[in-house]
């Protein structure tokens, strides 16, 4: 509301110094809150910028990485034509759990993409990265960009970032960390252990609109060497030329993003931090995780009905309905429960499929959610699951009794008649 009120279109510093300066200030605040290395702060060669979404952040960092890699070849003497040929050999990587925004970014940028397999915990490991990149290099490709995720969309899995850093050491491969959902947790002391890997990356993104009480849209992207992003995206027609920009003393955020125009989104972060403070935001994050844990313990009290297939991370609980006979039946039961839950109009849960298993996802996030809501949600889940499993058991029992009846009342009498006639 406020950001609409201050209806500036702050594409460059001149069009709104306040919009630009406040954005650097609040992203430095947030960067410090998360625990990002000094190199990501705006007083050095890096800095933060607000993107609309994590998808946009992925696309622009992919372009920055492409620029950096081609610069290396240019420095070695490659001309324009050679650079064009080299571009067709660039390859970007994610895992089979990376958000589809990476694939989309490679489609937009017309870049090759490979989704690497994950381990039993759905995490991407350094060894896999190393092996696959070596294979591609042997085949003439040029690895240049990899996304490591902290909190994947399906199961909030955490890629082995420090191992990935080791795997790409000595190369010019750009490591982007996508922490769109789980990045908010990094403001809490409990999750600071994740920073070791993150701080060795080239860029890092989190969505404040996912877990930090900020209205959509507010995706915070930090980058260690802003010049690559700026050089990749900067075009200055005459209409945008001005002496302030040319002085090199200011930032023009139009060069950090896809569009030209941009809103005063920094105000949202300013209000959120001034309203809740670091303490309030941390309490909110930990409260949502605590509520998720409450739901998880309830699920665990019914091991005959539910299975939790993935390591619960952050505030997400994945589960499915157990079936003793087959994956197909378990999927059928889980899908029926999921549909009935959503049709109830009382709760809405999303679902996913992981290695063929149908899964329901539960992730509390609203500041208004209380333990009472969690208990009510679980009671509804339990009731619906018991009803659905009962119906299935009855149906299968009916099928069995139908078959027995047919044998008793049709097959056997016909057989006896035929046998009698044969005499
Ligand atoms: N990355 C992760 C890990 C996500 O969970 C999501 C959305 O769910 C995205 C990226 C895409 O987010 P956005 O809608 O901001 O592009």
Boltz pocket constraint, residues with backbone or C-beta under 6 A from the ligand:
constraints:
  - pocket:
      binder: B
      contacts: [[A, 52], [A, 53], [A, 54], [A, 55], [A, 56], [A, 99], [A, 101], [A, 149], [A, 150], [A, 151], [A, 152], [A, 153], [A, 178], [A, 179], [A, 180], [A, 181], [A, 207], [A, 219]]
      max_distance: 6.0
